Amino acid sequence: MKHEERMTYHNPQCIRKNWIDLCGKWDFEFDAENVGLKEHWYDSHKFSQEITVPFVYQSSLSGIEEEKNIPIVWYKKSVELKKTDERILLNF
């Protein structure tokens, strides 16, 4: 994934010089049968949908707008990081 040109920092008082905004398109899958862990979806599953993060799948802004409550869902996002000796902190 290439980093988008437009970046929005959600807390301007705490701006850091090196950060990546993970909002945007993510791969997405409902797991209504709770088989994702057993079938190792984290390794090789082909996700069938895209979701716009940070919106929940029930929202029209997510691009999915599913009204049913499905308690197990999967998100997947690939991010390229530059090799560094610095510590990397990932916040959700």
TAFENPE-V732348 format. One record per helix or strand of 3 or more residues. SS is the DSSP state (H for helix, E for strand). FROM is the first residue (numbers start at 0). LEN is the number of residues. If there is no record, write none. Layout:
((SS	FROM	LEN) (SS	FROM	LEN))
//
This chain:
((H	11	3) (E	23	7) (H	40	4) (E	48	5) (H	59	3) (E	72	4))
//
